[in-house]
Amino acid sequence: KEHELKELANNYLIKGSYKFTGRLSQKDMKAVIADSEVIISASKSDAGLSASTGEGMMMGKTILASDSGGENELWIENGQNGYLFDCNSYQDLSSKLSLCCNLDFLTKSAKLNHSIAMERYNSSVEREKVLEIYKMYTS
């Protein structure tokens, strides 16, 4: 679908306002996320929360994520902090992306994502989860 998505982007978005990155190193991914307003995670099979989605949320970005695989539905509430889309439908992705053209929505969802990430995705929370599991199996 890469060709179709690039054609769609060329038809509807301002040239130079988007990037198709493919796989990135951790360092490059953080730089791209920092330079972006909207992060799209189009994976068909994430295990848990994808790194790009979690890091995008932590950096206060609006998220568009596929509705299949992983735990995206536990993190993204349509119309609040981003949108879920059918990863087999570029039309659905296009429709959801067009909803992200509203500056008020981008501002609100970015702040909400940062808050959610600070509450549920930060290292202190994750460390506590690991300690609870450790205690459960060592007592």
C-alpha positions in Angstrom: 0.0 0.0 0.0 3.0 2.3 0.2 2.5 3.6 -3.4 -1.2 4.3 -2.7 -0.4 6.1 0.6 2.3 8.2 -1.0 -0.1 9.2 -3.9 -2.8 10.0 -1.4 -0.3 12.2 0.6 0.8 14.0 -2.6 -2.9 14.7 -3.5 -4.1 15.9 -0.1 -1.1 17.2 2.0 1.3 20.1 1.6 4.5 18.9 -0.1 7.2 18.5 2.6 4.7 18.3 5.5 4.9 14.5 5.8 7.5 11.7 5.8 7.3 8.1 5.0 10.1 6.7 7.2 9.9 2.9 7.2 12.0 1.4 9.9 14.2 3.8 11.9 16.9 3.5 14.5 15.9 4.5 18.0 17.8 7.8 17.7 16.3 8.6 14.3 12.8 7.7 15.4 13.0 10.2 18.3 14.1 12.9 16.0 11.3 12.3 13.5 8.7 12.2 16.4 10.0 15.5 17.8 9.6 17.1 14.4 6.1 15.8 13.8 2.6 16.9 14.9 0.9 13.5 14.1 2.4 10.1 14.5 0.9 7.2 12.5 1.5 3.7 13.6 0.1 1.5 10.8 1.4 -1.9 12.1 -0.8 -4.9 11.6 0.7 -6.7 14.6 2.2 -4.7 17.5 2.7 -6.6 20.7 1.5 -4.3 23.4 2.1 -0.6 22.8 4.5 0.2 19.9 7.6 2.2 20.8 6.6 4.9 18.3 3.1 5.3 19.8 4.4 5.4 23.4 7.2 7.8 22.6 4.8 10.0 20.5 2.4 10.2 23.4 5.2 11.0 25.8 6.4 13.8 23.5 2.9 15.2 23.3 1.9 14.2 19.7 -1.4 13.3 18.2 -1.6 9.6 17.4 -3.2 7.7 14.5 -2.9 4.0 15.2 -4.1 0.8 13.5 -7.0 -0.9 15.3 -5.5 -4.4 14.9 -3.0 -6.1 17.1 -1.4 -4.7 20.1 -3.1 -2.6 22.7 -3.9 0.6 20.8 -7.5 0.5 21.8 -6.4 0.7 25.4 -4.4 3.9 24.8 -6.2 5.8 22.0 -9.8 7.1 22.4 -11.2 8.2 19.1 -11.6 12.0 18.9 -9.9 12.6 22.2 -6.2 11.8 21.9 -6.1 10.6 18.4 -7.9 8.0 16.2 -7.8 4.3 15.5 -8.1 3.2 11.8 -8.5 0.0 9.9 -5.0 -0.9 8.8 -6.4 -2.6 5.7 -8.1 0.6 4.5 -6.1 3.6 3.3 -9.5 5.3 2.9 -10.1 5.0 6.7 -6.6 6.3 7.4 -7.2 9.2 5.0 -10.5 10.0 6.7 -9.0 9.9 10.2 -5.9 12.0 9.0 -8.3 14.7 7.7 -9.7 15.0 11.2 -6.3 15.9 12.4 -6.2 19.2 10.4 -8.0 21.0 13.2 -5.4 23.0 15.3 -7.6 22.9 18.4 -7.8 19.1 18.2 -4.1 18.8 17.7 -3.3 21.0 20.8 -5.9 19.2 23.0 -4.9 15.7 21.9 -1.2 16.4 22.3 -1.6 17.6 25.9 -3.9 14.7 26.7 -1.4 12.2 25.3 1.5 13.6 27.3 -0.7 13.4 30.5 -1.7 9.8 29.7 1.9 8.8 29.0 3.2 10.5 32.2 0.5 8.6 34.2 0.7 5.2 32.6 3.9 4.8 30.5 6.7 6.4 32.5 9.6 4.5 33.9 8.4 4.8 37.5 5.1 3.1 36.7 6.8 0.4 34.7 9.3 -0.2 37.4 6.5 -0.7 40.0 4.8 -3.2 37.7 8.0 -5.2 37.5 8.6 -5.1 41.2 5.0 -6.3 41.9 5.6 -9.3 39.5 9.0 -10.0 41.2 7.4 -9.9 44.6 4.6 -12.2 43.5 7.1 -14.9 42.4 9.6 -14.5 45.2 7.4 -14.6 48.2 
